[in-house]
Amino acid sequence: MHYSSDEKITIIVSVLNGVQTLERCIESIISQTYKSKELIIIDGLSHDGSLDIIKKYSKDISYWISEPDTGIYSAWNKALRKATGSWICFLGCDDYWSSSTSLAELAEYACYPQFNFVSGKMYLVSAESDNDEYNSFPLVGKILNCRRLHYGIRIAHVGALHHHSLFETHGFFDESYKIAGDYEFFARACSSIRPGFVSKGVICMGNNGLSQSSLKLTIEESCRALRSSKNFSLFTATQFYIISYLAYFKKLLMSVMKKYESRI
């Protein structure tokens, strides 16, 4: 990676067949009042019109490519090799900033070396929601607490700022993970993360809901991440496994009960 001397922020967007939401995402990035930024888009060889949108905004995109990849972490790693910002954040194609000042509000806390990771809160929105409707959706996100990472990750990772030194020190994302590679990165890097936090909603995250198989994979991969990290132990990994599956079965039971009650 090559970095400029100013506090440029690199915004990375990964997309695969995101024609319904990609333009909204790009426009929210372009409209940010924070000037020192660059946009990198990694497309996984979409065939639904996403490329037409990317080409439409090509003058506002510092770098883009469309080719097959092995998943979101493969896409992120490709983008990291092209990033020139001092700070880096990741958005999905169905995510968008909640206001034109969101990036500037995060940047106010991006004071390195005091902080090397800055996050805020995010709204969980449905894919079909309008930009003006996000306030009616749940607002989630807490400051990153690496000492309690084995109880689950409760931060809003979407839009969070990572200082480039974290990737220089700890490497890129592990592409063997399909859904919990960001959790694995935090488990690997947690001993050196100094988190800052903006206690307001700055980003809207598309919430299409995880399938039951995706939830199970998240638990399995997160448990593997804890086991493989030198910052945690087999005990903490087992603790995470038990707590997560208890929550999983509770959610599953509630879902079954709702379906049963709807038939009465």
GUSEDREN-858594 format. One line per field, with one value per atom (N, C-alpha, C): residue in one letter; atom name; y, z, x. Coordinates in steps of 0.05 Angstrom, whole numbers, plus 32768, in hexadecimal, padded with zeros to 4 digits. Atoms other than C-alpha are relative to their C-alpha. Example, Ala and Ser with C-alpha at 12.3 -4.5 7.8 and 13.67 -1.06 7.14 Angstrom:
GUSEDREN-858594
aa: a  a  a  s  s  s
at: N  CA  C  N  CA  C
py: 7FE8  7FA6  8018  7FE8  7FEB  8016
pz: 8000  809C  8000  7FFF  808F  800E
px: 8012  80F6  8012  7FF0  8111  7FF1
This chain:
GUSEDREN-858594
aa: m  m  m  h  h  h  y  y  y  s  s  s  s  s  s  d  d  d  e  e  e  k  k  k  i  i  i  t  t  t  i  i  i  i  i  i  v  v  v  s  s  s  v  v  v  l  l  l  n  n  n  g  g  g  v  v  v  q  q  q  t  t  t  l  l  l  e  e  e  r  r  r  c  c  c  i  i  i  e  e  e  s  s  s  i  i  i  i  i  i  s  s  s  q  q  q  t  t  t  y  y  y  k  k  k  s  s  s  k  k  k  e  e  e  l  l  l  i  i  i  i  i  i  i  i  i  d  d  d  g  g  g  l  l  l  s  s  s  h  h  h  d  d  d  g  g  g  s  s  s  l  l  l  d  d  d  i  i  i  i  i  i  k  k  k  k  k  k  y  y  y  s  s  s  k  k  k  d  d  d  i  i  i  s  s  s  y  y  y  w  w  w  i  i  i  s  s  s  e  e  e  p  p  p  d  d  d  t  t  t  g  g  g  i  i  i  y  y  y  s  s  s  a  a  a  w  w  w  n  n  n  k  k  k  a  a  a  l  l  l  r  r  r  k  k  k  a  a  a  t  t  t  g  g  g  s  s  s  w  w  w  i  i  i  c  c  c  f  f  f  l  l  l  g  g  g  c  c  c  d  d  d  d  d  d  y  y  y  w  w  w  s  s  s  s  s  s  s  s  s  t  t  t  s  s  s  l  l  l  a  a  a  e  e  e  l  l  l  a  a  a  e  e  e  y  y  y  a  a  a  c  c  c  y  y  y  p  p  p  q  q  q  f  f  f  n  n  n  f  f  f  v  v  v  s  s  s  g  g  g  k  k  k  m  m  m  y  y  y  l  l  l  v  v  v  s  s  s  a  a  a  e  e  e  s  s  s  d  d  d  n  n  n  d  d  d  e  e  e  y  y  y  n  n  n  s  s  s  f  f  f  p  p  p  l  l  l  v  v  v  g  g  g  k  k  k  i  i  i  l  l  l  n  n  n  c  c  c  r  r  r  r  r  r  l  l  l  h  h  h  y  y  y  g  g  g  i  i  i  r  r  r  i  i  i  a  a  a  h  h  h  v  v  v  g  g  g  a  a  a  l  l  l  h  h  h  h  h  h  h  h  h  s  s  s  l  l  l  f  f  f  e  e  e  t  t  t  h  h  h  g  g  g  f  f  f  f  f  f  d  d  d  e  e  e  s  s  s  y  y  y  k  k  k  i  i  i  a  a  a  g  g  g  d  d  d  y  y  y  e  e  e  f  f  f  f  f  f  a  a  a  r  r  r  a  a  a  c  c  c  s  s  s  s  s  s  i  i  i  r  r  r  p  p  p  g  g  g  f  f  f  v  v  v  s  s  s  k  k  k  g  g  g  v  v  v  i  i  i  c  c  c  m  m  m  g  g  g  n  n  n  n  n  n  g  g  g  l  l  l  s  s  s  q  q  q  s  s  s  s  s  s  l  l  l  k  k  k  l  l  l  t  t  t  i  i  i  e  e  e  e  e  e  s  s  s  c  c  c  r  r  r  a  a  a  l  l  l  r  r  r  s  s  s  s  s  s  k  k  k  n  n  n  f  f  f  s  s  s  l  l  l  f  f  f  t  t  t  a  a  a  t  t  t  q  q  q  f  f  f  y  y  y  i  i  i  i  i  i  s  s  s  y  y  y  l  l  l  a  a  a  y  y  y  f  f  f  k  k  k  k  k  k  l  l  l  l  l  l  m  m  m  s  s  s  v  v  v  m  m  m  k  k  k  k  k  k  y  y  y  e  e  e  s  s  s  r  r  r  i  i  i
at: N  CA  C  N  CA  C  N  CA  C  N  CA  C  N  CA  C  N  CA  C  N  CA  C  N  CA  C  N  CA  C  N  CA  C  N  CA  C  N  CA  C  N  CA  C  N  CA  C  N  CA  C  N  CA  C  N  CA  C  N  CA  C  N  CA  C  N  CA  C  N  CA  C  N  CA  C  N  CA  C  N  CA  C  N  CA  C  N  CA  C  N  CA  C  N  CA  C  N  CA  C  N  CA  C  N  CA  C  N  CA  C  N  CA  C  N  CA  C  N  CA  C  N  CA  C  N  CA  C  N  CA  C  N  CA  C  N  CA  C  N  CA  C  N  CA  C  N  CA  C  N  CA  C  N  CA  C  N  CA  C  N  CA  C  N  CA  C  N  CA  C  N  CA  C  N  CA  C  N  CA  C  N  CA  C  N  CA  C  N  CA  C  N  CA  C  N  CA  C  N  CA  C  N  CA  C  N  CA  C  N  CA  C  N  CA  C  N  CA  C  N  CA  C  N  CA  C  N  CA  C  N  CA  C  N  CA  C  N  CA  C  N  CA  C  N  CA  C  N  CA  C  N  CA  C  N  CA  C  N  CA  C  N  CA  C  N  CA  C  N  CA  C  N  CA  C  N  CA  C  N  CA  C  N  CA  C  N  CA  C  N  CA  C  N  CA  C  N  CA  C  N  CA  C  N  CA  C  N  CA  C  N  CA  C  N  CA  C  N  CA  C  N  CA  C  N  CA  C  N  CA  C  N  CA  C  N  CA  C  N  CA  C  N  CA  C  N  CA  C  N  CA  C  N  CA  C  N  CA  C  N  CA  C  N  CA  C  N  CA  C  N  CA  C  N  CA  C  N  CA  C  N  CA  C  N  CA  C  N  CA  C  N  CA  C  N  CA  C  N  CA  C  N  CA  C  N  CA  C  N  CA  C  N  CA  C  N  CA  C  N  CA  C  N  CA  C  N  CA  C  N  CA  C  N  CA  C  N  CA  C  N  CA  C  N  CA  C  N  CA  C  N  CA  C  N  CA  C  N  CA  C  N  CA  C  N  CA  C  N  CA  C  N  CA  C  N  CA  C  N  CA  C  N  CA  C  N  CA  C  N  CA  C  N  CA  C  N  CA  C  N  CA  C  N  CA  C  N  CA  C  N  CA  C  N  CA  C  N  CA  C  N  CA  C  N  CA  C  N  CA  C  N  CA  C  N  CA  C  N  CA  C  N  CA  C  N  CA  C  N  CA  C  N  CA  C  N  CA  C  N  CA  C  N  CA  C  N  CA  C  N  CA  C  N  CA  C  N  CA  C  N  CA  C  N  CA  C  N  CA  C  N  CA  C  N  CA  C  N  CA  C  N  CA  C  N  CA  C  N  CA  C  N  CA  C  N  CA  C  N  CA  C  N  CA  C  N  CA  C  N  CA  C  N  CA  C  N  CA  C  N  CA  C  N  CA  C  N  CA  C  N  CA  C  N  CA  C  N  CA  C  N  CA  C  N  CA  C  N  CA  C  N  CA  C  N  CA  C  N  CA  C  N  CA  C  N  CA  C  N  CA  C  N  CA  C  N  CA  C  N  CA  C  N  CA  C  N  CA  C  N  CA  C  N  CA  C  N  CA  C  N  CA  C  N  CA  C  N  CA  C  N  CA  C  N  CA  C  N  CA  C  N  CA  C  N  CA  C  N  CA  C  N  CA  C  N  CA  C  N  CA  C  N  CA  C  N  CA  C  N  CA  C  N  CA  C  N  CA  C  N  CA  C  N  CA  C  N  CA  C  N  CA  C  N  CA  C  N  CA  C  N  CA  C  N  CA  C  N  CA  C  N  CA  C  N  CA  C  N  CA  C  N  CA  C  N  CA  C  N  CA  C  N  CA  C  N  CA  C  N  CA  C  N  CA  C  N  CA  C  N  CA  C  N  CA  C  N  CA  C  N  CA  C  N  CA  C  N  CA  C  N  CA  C  N  CA  C  N  CA  C  N  CA  C  N  CA  C  N  CA  C  N  CA  C  N  CA  C  N  CA  C  N  CA  C  N  CA  C  N  CA  C  N  CA  C  N  CA  C  N  CA  C
py: 7FE8  8000  8019  7FE6  8048  8015  7FED  8080  801D  7FE4  80CB  800C  7FF4  80FB  800D  7FF4  811A  7FEA  8013  80FA  7FF8  8009  80DE  7FE7  8018  80AA  7FF1  8012  8070  7FF1  800E  8056  7FE9  8018  800F  7FF4  800C  7FF3  7FE6  8019  7FAA  7FFB  8004  7F97  7FE7  8015  7F5B  8000  7FFE  7F65  8011  7FEE  7FA1  8018  7FEA  7FCA  800F  7FF3  7FDA  8015  7FEF  7FFD  800E  7FF6  800D  801E  7FE3  8052  8011  7FF1  8069  8000  8002  8051  8014  7FEF  8076  801D  7FE4  80B6  800A  7FF7  80B7  8005  7FFC  80B2  801A  7FE8  80E8  8019  7FE9  8117  8007  7FFA  8114  801A  7FE6  8158  7FFD  8005  8139  7FFD  7FFE  814A  7FEC  8011  8120  7FE3  801C  80DD  7FF4  800E  80A9  7FE8  8016  8074  7FEA  8018  802E  7FEC  8013  7FFD  7FE6  801A  7FB3  7FF0  800E  7F8F  7FE3  801C  7F43  7FF4  8008  7F40  7FFE  7FFE  7F57  7FFD  8003  7F48  800C  7FF6  7F71  801E  7FE4  7FB8  8010  7FF2  7FC9  800E  7FF4  7FD7  801A  7FE7  800B  8017  7FEC  8030  8009  7FFA  802B  8013  7FF0  8047  801C  7FE6  807F  8013  7FEF  8098  7FFD  8006  8086  8018  7FE8  80CE  8005  7FFD  80CA  7FE8  8019  8086  8000  8000  8083  7FE7  801A  803A  7FED  8015  8003  7FE9  8018  7FBD  7FED  8014  7F87  7FE6  801A  7F40  7FEC  8013  7EFF  8002  8002  7EFA  7FE9  8016  7EC8  8009  7FF6  7EF4  801C  7FE4  7F36  8006  7FFA  7F2F  8000  7FFF  7F20  801C  7FE6  7F60  8016  7FEC  7F89  8000  8001  7F70  800C  7FF3  7F84  801E  7FE3  7FCA  800A  7FF7  7FCF  8003  7FFE  7FC4  8019  7FE7  8002  8019  7FE9  802E  8012  7FEC  806E  8012  7FF1  8089  7FF9  8006  8090  7FF0  800E  8076  7FF1  8011  803F  7FF7  800B  802C  7FEF  8014  7FF6  8004  8000  7FFB  7FEA  8011  7FC9  8010  7FF0  7FDD  8008  7FF8  7FE0  8011  7FEE  800E  801D  7FE4  805A  8011  7FED  8095  800D  7FF5  80B0  801E  7FE3  80F9  8007  7FF7  8121  8006  7FF9  8130  7FE7  8018  80E8  7FFA  8006  80DD  8015  7FEB  8120  7FFC  8005  810E  7FEA  8015  80CE  800A  7FF7  80F1  8012  7FEF  8121  7FF0  8012  80E5  7FF1  8010  80C9  800E  7FF3  80E3  7FEB  8014  80B4  800E  801B  809B  7FFB  8004  80A7  7FEB  8015  807E  7FF5  800B  804E  7FF1  800C  8036  8012  7FEF  8062  7FF6  8009  804A  8012  7FF2  8067  7FED  8011  804D  7FFE  8003  8032  7FF8  8007  802C  7FE6  8018  7FE7  8004  7FF9  7FF6  7FEA  8013  7FCC  800A  7FF9  7FCA  8014  7FEF  7FED  801B  7FE7  8026  8019  7FE7  806E  800D  7FF3  8099  8010  7FF0  80C3  7FEF  8011  8087  7FF3  8010  806E  8005  7FFB  8090  7FEE  8012  805F  7FE4  801B  8023  7FFE  8004  8005  800D  7FF3  802B  7FEF  8012  7FFD  8008  7FFB  7FFF  800B  7FF7  8007  8003  7FFE  8018  7FE4  801A  7FDF  7FFA  8009  7FB9  7FE5  8018  7F87  7FEB  8012  7F69  7FEF  800F  7F52  7FF6  8008  7F3D  7FE4  801C  7EF5  7FFF  7FFF  7F0C  8009  7FF7  7F22  801C  7FE6  7F5E  8012  7FEF  7F97  801B  7FE7  7FCE  8002  7FFC  7FED  8001  8002  7FD6  800F  7FF1  7FF5  801D  7FE4  8039  8007  7FFA  8033  8006  7FF8  8052  7FEF  8010  8025  800F  7FF4  8046  7FEB  8013  8028  7FEF  800F  8013  7FE6  801A  7FDC  7FEA  8014  7FB9  7FFC  8003  7FC7  7FED  8010  7FA6  7FE4  8019  7F6E  7FF2  800D  7F5F  8006  7FFC  7F5D  7FEC  8012  7F35  7FE4  801C  7EE9  7FF7  8006  7ED4  7FE4  801A  7E8E  8003  7FFB  7EAE  800B  7FF8  7EB9  8016  7FEE  7EE2  800E  7FF5  7EF1  8008  7FF7  7F09  801A  7FE7  7F4D  7FFA  8009  7F2B  7FF4  800D  7F02  8015  7FEB  7F41  800E  7FF3  7F62  7FEE  8013  7F23  7FFF  8001  7F24  8019  7FE6  7F6E  800E  7FF2  7F7D  800B  7FF7  7F85  801C  7FE6  7FC4  8014  7FEE  7FE3  8014  7FEB  8026  800E  7FF8  8035  801B  7FE8  8077  7FFB  8006  807D  8019  7FEA  80AC  7FF5  800B  80A1  800B  7FF9  80B1  7FF0  800F  8091  800E  7FF4  809E  7FF0  8012  8064  7FF0  8012  803C  7FE6  801A  7FF2  7FF1  8011  7FC8  7FE7  8017  7F93  7FEE  8013  7F5C  7FE6  8017  7F2B  7FE8  8018  7EEF  7FE7  801A  7EAA  7FF0  8011  7E75  7FF4  800C  7E54  8015  7FEB  7E98  8006  7FFB  7EA2  7FEA  8016  7E5D  8003  7FFD  7E6B  8017  7FEA  7EAD  7FF7  800B  7E89  7FEE  8013  7E52  800F  7FF2  7E83  8012  7FEF  7EB2  7FF0  8012  7E79  7FF7  8007  7E64  8017  7FE8  7EAB  8003  7FFE  7EAB  7FEB  8017  7E67  8006  7FFC  7E7D  8019  7FE7  7EC1  7FFC  8001  7EC7  8011  7FEE  7EFB  7FF3  800D  7EC9  7FE3  801B  7E82  7FED  8014  7E41  8004  7FFB  7E53  8016  7FE9  7E96  7FF8  8009  7E74  7FEE  8011  7E40  8010  7FEE  7E76  800E  7FF3  7E9B  7FED  8015  7E5B  7FFA  8007  7E4B  8018  7FE8  7E93  8005  7FFA  7E9B  7FEC  8014  7E59  8002  7FFB  7E67  8016  7FEA  7EA9  7FF7  800A  7E86  7FEF  8011  7E51  800F  7FF0  7E85  800F  7FF2  7EAD  7FED  8015  7E6D  7FF8  8008  7E5A  8016  7FEA  7E9F  8002  8000  7E9B  7FEA  8017  7E57  8007  7FF9  7E71  8015  7FEC  7EAD  7FF4  800E  7E80  7FF0  8010  7E53  8012  7FEE  7E8D  800D  7FF4  7EAA  7FED  8014  7E69  7FFA  8005  7E68  8013
pz: 8000  8000  8000  8001  7FF3  800D  7FF1  8021  7FFB  8002  8019  801B  7FE7  804E  800F  7FF3  805B  800B  7FF3  8080  7FEC  8014  8042  800A  7FF8  804E  7FE6  8016  801E  8007  7FFD  8017  7FED  8010  7FFE  7FFE  8004  7FE0  7FF0  800F  7FCC  7FF6  800C  7F9E  7FEF  8012  7F7B  7FFA  8008  7F55  8013  7FEE  7F7E  7FF3  8010  7F49  800F  7FF2  7F77  8014  7FEA  7FAC  7FFC  8004  7F90  7FFB  8007  7F74  8019  7FE7  7FB7  8011  7FF1  7FD9  7FF5  800C  7FA8  8004  7FFD  7FAB  801C  7FE4  7FF7  8006  7FFC  7FF3  7FF2  800F  7FBE  800F  7FF3  7FE7  801B  7FE6  8025  7FFF  7FFE  803B  8005  7FFB  804F  7FE5  801B  8013  7FFA  8005  801B  8002  8000  8007  7FE4  801A  7FD0  8002  8001  7FBA  7FEF  800F  7FA5  8000  8003  7F8A  7FF4  800A  7F82  7FF9  8009  7F59  7FFA  8003  7F58  7FE6  801B  7F0E  7FFF  8000  7F14  7FE3  801B  7EDB  8001  7FFD  7EF1  7FFA  8005  7EDC  8014  7FED  7F17  7FF2  800E  7EE6  7FF3  800D  7EC2  8014  7FEB  7F04  8007  7FFA  7F13  7FEB  8016  7ECF  7FFF  7FFF  7ED7  8013  7FEB  7F15  7FFF  8001  7EFD  8007  7FFA  7F03  801E  7FE3  7F4E  800E  7FF5  7F57  7FFA  8003  7F63  7FF3  800C  7F50  8001  8000  7F3C  7FEE  8010  7F20  8002  8001  7F0C  7FF7  8006  7F10  8015  7FEC  7F34  8019  7FE8  7F7D  8011  7FF0  7FB5  8017  7FEA  7FE2  8008  7FF8  8006  800A  7FF6  8028  7FEB  8018  7FE6  7FF3  800B  7FCC  8010  7FEE  8009  7FFD  8002  8003  7FE6  8019  7FBA  8002  7FFD  7FCD  8012  7FED  8007  7FF2  800E  7FD6  7FEE  8010  7FB0  8011  7FEF  7FEB  8005  7FFA  7FF6  8018  7FE9  8032  801A  7FE5  8078  8011  7FF3  808F  7FEB  8013  806E  800D  7FF7  8074  7FEA  8012  8054  8000  8004  8039  7FED  8013  8018  7FEC  8014  7FDA  8009  7FF5  8003  8019  7FE9  8038  7FF5  8008  8036  8019  7FEA  8063  8007  7FF8  808C  7FFC  8007  807E  7FF1  8010  8054  8012  7FED  8093  800F  7FF0  80AC  8000  8002  8093  800F  7FF1  80AF  801E  7FE3  80F3  800A  7FF9  80F4  8000  8003  80DC  8017  7FE9  8117  8017  7FEB  8144  7FF6  800B  8115  8006  7FF6  813E  8006  7FFC  8135  800C  7FF7  815E  8018  7FEA  8195  7FF9  800A  816C  7FE6  801A  8134  7FF4  800A  812C  800A  7FF8  812D  7FF3  800A  8127  800C  7FF6  8131  8004  7FFF  8134  7FE4  801A  80F9  8002  8003  80E4  7FF0  800F  80CE  7FEF  8011  8092  7FED  8014  8061  7FE4  801A  8019  7FF1  800F  7FFF  800D  7FF1  8032  7FF1  800B  801C  8011  7FF1  8031  8018  7FEA  805D  8015  7FEE  8081  8016  7FEF  80A6  801E  7FE4  80E8  800E  7FF5  80F1  8005  7FFD  80F1  8018  7FE8  812A  7FFD  7FFF  813E  8012  7FF1  8154  7FFE  8001  8163  801A  7FE8  819F  7FFA  8003  81A9  8000  8001  8198  801A  7FE7  81D7  7FFB  8008  81C4  8017  7FE9  820A  8003  7FFF  8201  7FE5  801B  81B9  7FFF  8000  81CC  8008  7FFC  81E0  7FE7  8019  8198  7FF8  800A  816D  7FFE  7FFE  817C  7FF4  800D  8154  7FE5  801B  8114  7FEE  8010  80E6  7FE6  8019  80A8  8003  7FFF  809C  8015  7FEC  80D6  7FF3  800B  80CB  800D  7FF7  80D0  7FF7  8008  80D2  7FF0  8012  809C  800F  7FF1  80D0  800B  7FF6  80E9  7FEB  8015  80A5  7FFB  8003  80A1  8015  7FE9  80E5  8000  7FFC  80E3  7FE6  8019  809A  7FF7  800C  806F  800C  7FF7  8077  7FF7  8006  8079  7FED  8014  8039  8002  7FFB  8053  800F  7FF3  807A  7FEC  8013  8055  800B  7FF4  8087  801A  7FE7  80C6  7FFE  8003  80A9  800E  7FF1  80C9  801E  7FE4  810D  8005  7FFE  8101  8001  8000  80F1  801B  7FE6  8132  8016  7FEC  815A  7FFD  8006  8139  8008  7FFC  8141  801A  7FEA  8182  8015  7FEC  81AD  7FFA  8007  8187  7FF7  8009  8177  8016  7FEE  8198  7FF5  800D  818A  8008  7FFC  8183  7FF9  8004  8180  7FFD  8005  8164  8008  7FF5  818C  7FF2  8010  8154  7FE6  8019  8115  7FE9  8016  80DB  7FE6  8018  80AB  8001  8002  8092  7FF3  800A  8088  7FF6  800B  805A  8010  7FEE  8086  7FF3  800D  805B  8011  7FED  8095  7FF8  8005  809C  8002  7FFF  808D  8018  7FE9  80C3  7FFA  8006  809E  8002  7FFE  809B  801D  7FE3  80E6  800C  7FF7  80F3  7FF6  800B  80C5  800F  7FF1  80E9  801B  7FE6  812C  7FFD  8004  8112  7FF8  8008  80F0  8016  7FEA  812B  8015  7FED  8159  7FF6  800C  812A  8003  7FFE  812B  801C  7FE4  8177  8006  7FFA  8179  7FF3  800F  8146  8009  7FF8  8167  8019  7FE9  8198  8017  7FEC  81BD  8010  7FF2  81D3  8005  7FF8  81ED  7FF7  8006  81E2  8012  7FEE  821F  7FF6  800A  8202  7FE6  8019  81BF  8007  7FF7  81E3  800C  7FF4  820B  7FEA  8016  81CB  7FF2  800E  81AA  8010  7FF0  81E4  8000  7FFF  81EB  7FE6  801B  81A0  7FF9  8008  8197  8012  7FEF  81D3  7FF4  800D  81B2  7FE6  801A  816F  8004  7FFC  818A  800C  7FF5  81B1  7FEA  8017  8171  7FEE  8010  814C  800C  7FF2  8181  7FFE  8002  8180  7FE4  801C  8134  7FFC  8002  8139  800F  7FF0  816F  7FF1  800E  8145  7FE9  8016  810A  800A  7FF4  8137  8008  7FF7  8155  7FE9  8017  8110  7FF3  800B  80FE  8012  7FED  813B  7FFA
px: 8011  8000  8011  7FF1  8016  7FEF  8010  8001  8009  7FFA  7FFD  8005  7FF8  8015  7FE8  8017  7FD0  7FEE  8012  7F96  7FEA  8013  7F75  7FF2  800F  7F3E  7FF9  8007  7F37  7FE6  8019  7EF0  7FFF  8000  7EEC  7FE4  801B  7EAB  8004  8001  7EA4  7FE4  801B  7E6B  8000  8006  7E4E  7FE3  801C  7E0D  7FF0  800D  7DF9  7FF2  800B  7DD5  7FEA  8016  7D9A  8009  7FF8  7DC3  801B  7FE5  7E08  8001  8000  7DF7  7FFB  8005  7DDB  8019  7FE7  7E1B  8014  7FEC  7E48  7FF9  8008  7E1F  8004  7FFC  7E22  801D  7FE3  7E6E  8009  7FF9  7E75  7FF7  800C  7E49  800C  7FF3  7E75  800F  7FF2  7E8F  801E  7FE3  7ED2  800D  7FF5  7EFD  8016  7FE8  7F3C  7FF9  8009  7F21  8004  7FFF  7F26  7FED  8013  7EF5  800B  7FF7  7F0A  7FE8  8016  7ED6  800B  7FF8  7EE4  7FE6  8018  7EAF  8008  7FFB  7EAB  7FF6  800A  7E98  7FE2  801D  7E50  7FF5  800D  7E20  7FE3  801C  7DE3  7FFE  8001  7DF5  8011  7FEF  7E23  8017  7FE9  7E5C  7FF8  8009  7E33  7FFF  8000  7E2A  801C  7FE4  7E74  800C  7FF5  7E86  7FF3  800E  7E52  800E  7FF3  7E78  801F  7FE3  7EBE  8012  7FEF  7ED7  8002  7FFF  7EC8  800D  7FF4  7EEA  801E  7FE3  7F35  800A  7FF8  7F3A  7FE8  8014  7F0A  8009  7FFA  7F0F  7FE8  8015  7EDD  800C  7FF5  7EF6  7FF7  8008  7EE6  8011  7FF1  7EFA  7FF4  8009  7EF1  7FEE  8011  7EC6  8007  7FFD  7EC2  801D  7FE6  7F06  8015  7FEF  7F28  7FFD  8005  7F08  800D  7FF4  7F1E  801E  7FE3  7F65  800A  7FF9  7F68  8000  8002  7F51  8016  7FEB  7F83  801A  7FE6  7FBC  8001  8001  7FA4  7FFB  8007  7F92  8017  7FEC  7FB8  7FF9  8009  7F92  800E  7FF6  7FAC  7FEC  8015  7F69  7FEF  800E  7F3F  7FE6  8019  7EF6  7FF3  800C  7ECB  7FE1  801C  7E84  7FF7  800C  7E57  7FF0  800F  7E30  7FE4  801A  7DF0  8002  7FFB  7E0E  8002  7FFD  7E0D  8002  7FFC  7E21  7FE5  801A  7DE7  7FFD  8001  7DFA  8019  7FE9  7E2B  8018  7FEA  7E55  800A  7FF9  7E5B  801E  7FE3  7EA2  8010  7FF2  7EB8  7FFD  8004  7E9A  8012  7FEE  7EC2  801D  7FE4  7F01  8009  7FF9  7EFE  800C  7FF5  7F0E  8019  7FEA  7F43  801B  7FE7  7F7E  8014  7FEA  7FB9  8018  8002  7FDC  7FED  8012  7FA9  7FEB  8012  7F77  800A  7FF9  7F84  7FE7  8019  7F3C  7FE9  8016  7EFE  7FE6  801A  7EB6  7FE9  8018  7E70  7FE9  8017  7E2A  7FF4  800D  7E02  7FE3  801C  7DBA  7FFE  8004  7DA4  7FE7  8016  7D78  7FFA  8008  7D51  800A  7FF5  7D69  7FEE  8012  7D2B  7FFA  8006  7D2B  800B  7FF8  7D31  8015  7FEB  7D6C  7FF6  800B  7D3E  7FF2  800F  7D21  8012  7FEE  7D5F  7FFC  8003  7D4E  7FEC  8014  7D15  800B  7FF5  7D44  8012  7FEF  7D6D  801C  7FE6  7DAD  8012  7FEF  7DE5  801E  7FE3  7E30  800A  7FF3  7E5D  801E  7FE3  7EA6  800D  7FF3  7ED4  800E  7FF3  7EE8  800D  7FF2  7F1D  8001  7FFE  7F20  7FE6  801A  7ED7  7FF8  8006  7EDC  7FF4  800A  7ECD  7FE2  801C  7E87  7FF1  800C  7E7B  8009  7FF8  7E8A  7FE7  8017  7E5A  8004  7FFB  7E79  7FF2  8009  7E60  8019  7FE7  7E98  7FFD  8004  7E78  8006  7FF9  7E97  8015  7FEC  7EC8  801B  7FE6  7F0D  8016  7FE9  7F4A  8019  7FE7  7F8E  8011  7FF2  7FBA  8015  7FEB  7FEE  7FF6  800B  7FBF  8005  7FFB  7FC5  801E  7FE3  800F  800B  7FF6  801A  7FF4  800E  7FE7  7FF8  8007  7FDE  7FE3  801B  7F9F  7FEC  8015  7F5F  8006  7FFC  7F62  7FE9  8013  7F3F  7FF4  800C  7F30  7FE5  8019  7EF7  7FEC  8014  7EB6  7FED  8013  7E8E  800A  7FF6  7EB7  801D  7FE4  7EF9  8006  7FFB  7EF1  8003  7FFE  7EE6  801B  7FE5  7F25  8016  7FEB  7F4C  8001  8001  7F35  800C  7FF5  7F47  801E  7FE3  7F8C  800E  7FF3  7F99  7FF8  800C  7F74  8014  7FED  7FB2  800B  7FF5  7FC6  7FEA  8015  7F82  7FF9  8007  7F74  7FE7  8019  7F2A  7FF6  800F  7F06  7FE3  801C  7EBB  7FEF  8013  7E86  7FE4  8018  7E46  7FE7  8017  7E15  8000  8003  7DFB  800E  7FF2  7E2A  7FFD  8001  7E1D  7FE6  8018  7DE1  8009  7FF8  7DED  7FE8  8015  7DC2  7FFD  8005  7DA2  7FEC  8012  7D86  7FFD  8003  7D8E  8012  7FF0  7DBC  7FEF  800E  7DA2  800A  7FF8  7DA6  801C  7FE6  7DE0  8017  7FEC  7E05  8006  7FFC  7DFB  8012  7FF0  7E18  801D  7FE5  7E53  800F  7FF4  7E5F  800B  7FF7  7E63  8018  7FEA  7E90  801A  7FE8  7EC0  800B  7FF7  7EC2  800E  7FF3  7ED2  801C  7FE6  7F0A  8014  7FEF  7F25  800B  7FF7  7F28  8015  7FED  7F4B  801B  7FE7  7F7F  800F  7FF3  7F8E  8010  7FEF  7FC7  7FF6  800B  7F9E  7FE9  8016  7F69  8008  7FF9  7F67  7FE9  8015  7F41  7FE8  8016  7F18  7FED  8010  7F01  7FF1  800D  7EF2  7FE8  8015  7EC8  7FE9  8013  7EA5  7FEF  800E  7E94  7FED  800F  7E7B  7FE5  8018  7E4B  7FEC  8011  7E31  7FF2  800B  7E27  7FEA  8014  7E02  7FE7  8017  7DD5  7FEE  800E  7DC2  7FF3  800A  7DBA  7FE7  8016  7D8B  7FE8  8016  7D63  7FF2  800C  7D59  7FF0  800E  7D46  7FE6  8018  7D14  7FEB  8013  7CF4  7FF4  800A  7CEE  7FEB  8013  7CCB  7FE6  8018  7C9C  7FEF  800F  7C89  7FF0  800D  7C79  7FE8  8015  7C50  7FE8  8015  7C29  7FF1  800E  7C1A  7FEC  8012  7BF7  7FE8  8016  7BCA  7FE8
